[in-house]
Amino acid sequence: MNQLLLSAVTGNTTLQQMVAHYALLVPLFDAMPDVVFFVKDHEARYVIANATLAARCGYKDRQSLLGKTAAEAFPSRFGRIYMEQDKAVVRDNNRLVDQLELHLYPGRQPGWCLTSKVPLRDIKGRVLGVAGISRDLRAAASTHPSYQRVAIAVKHIQDHYAHPLKLADLAALIDMSVAQVERYFFRVFHLTPRQMLLKTRLDAASQLLAGDLNITDIATRCGYTDHSAFTRQFKTTVGITPTQYRSLLQPATTSVGKH
């Protein structure tokens, strides 16, 4: 799917040409309820959005979303942060590939996604906008021949996420090479071992943030020896800091599902 994003860059000289290319793909992405797809201009305004994104943002149709920034489409507390992320892709000319993220949509429970974003460049290398895809994290492939062995490693991560974990130890636990562990983790759970550990730790952190435990103690319980490292990782993955996330939960702690 990343190739679909990248293919529009070569040979197009204006954002309008790129938008025309991506517009042909919108019906495809509209048919994928677990995929969010968008294109934004240099100012991080939506110029293309699929039906799933519009619906998750609370709009009846995509046209109502076009021309808006994430700061306008999402609640202001984290909409501004999402917009700054898009602007950073444009400004720094960097791309993301399958980055694990916890997405926060208005009126929906938070959900884990794998996100890819690419800067859209003209033939001179100037960045004209950004295109992105976020895929909801899929269920494990329980019918895969290696599921049972890999599941043992996942259970070990879930039981010991508060402690340092080495990939070599996971490999020894299920009698696989490191390369095999990495390969089968992705095939079965659609995540790398590192992403699985990150998800497990931040799942635990998000639950603890609904309570009264201080941030430093939450960081320690979730396997982070450095409070600042925990805050940086949480913000990179969720888009907001642990303190900001906690404040989002406070008005409706009982109505927000734990994930």
C-alpha positions in Angstrom: 0.0 0.0 0.0 2.9 2.3 0.6 3.8 2.0 -3.1 0.4 3.5 -4.0 1.4 6.5 -2.0 4.8 6.9 -3.5 3.8 6.2 -7.1 2.1 9.6 -7.5 5.3 11.6 -6.8 7.2 10.8 -9.9 6.3 12.7 -13.0 3.9 15.2 -11.3 4.9 18.8 -11.0 2.0 20.3 -9.1 -0.1 19.4 -6.1 -3.2 19.5 -8.3 -1.7 16.8 -10.5 -1.0 14.7 -7.5 -4.5 15.2 -6.2 -5.9 14.1 -9.5 -3.9 10.9 -9.3 -5.0 10.2 -5.7 -8.6 11.0 -6.4 -8.6 7.9 -8.6 -7.8 5.8 -5.5 -10.5 7.2 -3.3 -13.2 4.6 -4.3 -10.7 1.9 -3.3 -10.0 3.4 0.1 -13.7 4.1 0.6 -14.3 0.4 0.4 -11.9 -0.2 3.3 -13.6 0.6 6.6 -10.5 -0.1 8.6 -8.3 2.3 6.6 -8.0 6.1 6.9 -6.6 7.8 3.8 -5.9 11.5 3.2 -3.9 14.0 1.2 -3.1 17.5 2.6 -1.6 20.6 1.1 1.4 22.5 2.3 -0.6 24.2 5.0 -1.8 20.8 6.3 -5.4 21.3 5.0 -7.3 18.2 3.7 -7.6 18.1 0.0 -8.6 14.5 -0.2 -10.2 12.3 2.6 -11.8 8.9 2.4 -15.2 8.2 3.8 -13.8 6.4 6.8 -11.8 9.5 7.9 -14.8 11.8 7.4 -17.1 9.5 9.4 -14.6 9.1 12.3 -14.2 12.8 12.5 -18.0 13.2 12.8 -18.8 14.5 9.3 -21.7 13.1 7.2 -19.6 13.5 4.0 -16.0 14.1 3.0 -16.7 17.5 1.4 -17.4 18.9 4.9 -13.8 17.9 5.9 -12.0 19.3 2.9 -10.2 22.6 3.4 -9.9 22.0 7.2 -6.8 21.2 9.2 -6.7 18.6 11.9 -6.9 21.4 14.4 -10.4 22.2 13.0 -11.5 18.6 12.5 -10.5 17.2 15.9 -11.0 18.5 19.4 -8.5 21.4 19.9 -6.5 19.7 22.7 -4.9 17.2 20.3 -6.1 18.4 16.9 -3.4 21.1 17.0 -0.8 18.4 17.7 -1.9 16.3 14.8 -1.6 19.4 12.5 1.9 20.1 13.8 2.9 16.4 13.0 1.7 16.9 9.4 3.6 20.2 9.1 6.7 18.5 10.5 6.5 16.0 7.6 6.3 18.8 5.1 9.0 21.0 6.9 11.5 18.2 7.5 10.9 16.3 4.2 10.7 13.0 6.1 8.4 10.1 5.8 6.9 7.6 8.2 6.4 3.9 7.4 4.2 1.6 9.5 4.6 3.7 12.7 2.5 2.3 15.5 0.1 5.0 16.8 -2.8 5.3 19.1 -5.4 7.4 17.4 -8.0 9.6 19.2 -11.1 10.4 17.3 -14.1 12.5 18.5 -16.8 10.3 20.0 -14.9 7.1 19.5 -12.7 4.9 21.7 -9.0 5.2 21.0 -7.7 2.6 18.6 -4.3 1.3 17.5 -3.2 1.9 13.9 -0.1 1.5 11.7 0.5 4.8 10.0 2.5 5.7 6.9 3.0 9.3 5.7 5.0 10.6 2.8 5.9 14.2 1.7 4.6 15.0 -1.8 7.5 16.4 -3.8 7.6 18.1 -7.2 10.3 17.3 -9.8 12.6 19.9 -8.2 12.2 18.2 -4.8 10.0 20.9 -3.2 7.5 19.5 -0.7 3.9 20.5 -1.8 1.9 18.5 0.7 1.6 15.1 2.5 -0.3 11.9 1.8 -1.0 9.3 4.5 -2.7 6.0 5.3 -3.6 4.6 8.8 -4.6 1.0 9.0 -6.4 -0.3 12.0 -4.4 -3.0 13.7 -5.7 -6.4 12.6 -6.5 -9.4 14.8 -3.8 -12.0 15.1 -3.6 -14.7 12.4 -4.5 -17.5 14.7 -4.5 -20.1 11.9 -0.8 -19.5 11.1 1.3 -22.6 11.7 3.6 -20.7 14.1 0.8 -19.0 16.0 1.1 -21.1 19.2 4.9 -20.6 19.5 4.8 -16.9 18.8 1.8 -16.5 21.2 4.1 -17.8 24.0 6.5 -15.0 23.3 3.6 -12.5 23.3 2.4 -13.8 26.6 5.9 -13.4 28.0 5.9 -9.7 26.9 2.5 -9.2 28.4 3.6 -10.7 31.7 7.0 -9.0 31.9 6.6 -5.7 30.0 7.7 -3.8 33.2 11.2 -5.4 32.9 13.9 -5.0 30.2 13.3 -7.6 27.5 15.8 -8.7 24.9 14.8 -10.1 21.5 17.4 -12.9 21.9 15.7 -14.0 25.1 12.3 -14.2 23.3 14.0 -16.2 20.5 15.5 -18.7 23.0 12.1 -19.0 24.8 10.4 -20.3 21.7 13.4 -22.0 20.1 13.6 -19.7 17.1 16.4 -17.6 15.7 16.1 -13.8 16.1 15.3 -13.5 12.4 12.5 -16.0 12.7 11.0 -14.3 15.7 10.9 -11.0 13.8 9.5 -12.6 10.7 6.8 -14.6 12.4 5.8 -11.9 14.8 4.9 -9.7 11.8 3.1 -12.5 9.9 1.0 -13.6 12.9 0.5 -10.3 14.9 1.2 -7.7 12.2 3.7 -6.0 14.5 7.4 -6.3 15.1 8.4 -7.6 18.6 9.5 -4.0 19.5 6.1 -2.7 18.4 4.3 -5.4 20.5 6.3 -4.4 23.6 5.5 -0.7 23.0 1.8 -1.4 22.5 1.7 -3.6 25.7 3.4 -0.9 27.7 1.3 1.9 26.5 -1.9 -0.1 26.8 -1.0 -0.5 30.5 -0.1 3.2 30.8 -3.3 4.3 29.3 -5.3 2.3 31.8 -3.2 3.6 34.7 -3.6 7.2 33.5 -7.4 6.8 34.2 -6.4 6.5 37.9 -4.6 8.8 40.4 -1.1 7.3 40.2 1.5 9.9 39.4 3.2 9.9 36.0 6.7 8.9 37.4 5.2 5.8 39.0 3.3 4.9 35.9 6.4 5.2 33.9 8.2 2.8 36.3 5.4 0.3 36.3 5.4 0.3 32.5 9.1 -0.5 32.1 10.5 3.0 31.7 13.3 3.9 34.1 13.3 7.5 32.8 10.2 9.6 33.2 11.1 11.8 30.3 11.7 8.8 28.0 8.2 7.6 28.9 6.7 11.0 28.1 8.6 11.3 24.8 7.5 7.8 23.7 3.9 8.3 24.7 3.7 11.6 22.8 5.3 10.1 19.7 2.9 7.3 19.7 -0.3 8.9 20.9 0.3 12.5 19.8 -0.2 14.0 23.2 1.7 13.8 26.6 0.6 11.5 29.4 -0.6 14.5 31.3 -2.7 15.7 28.4 -4.1 12.2 27.9 -5.1 12.0 31.5 -6.9 15.3 31.3 -8.9 14.0 28.3 -10.1 11.1 30.4 -11.1 13.2 33.5 -14.5 14.6 32.2 -15.7 11.1 31.2 -13.5 8.6 32.8 -16.3 6.0 33.1 -17.3 6.3 29.4 -13.9 5.8 27.9 -13.1 2.2 27.1 -9.8 0.7 28.0 -7.9 -0.6 25.1 
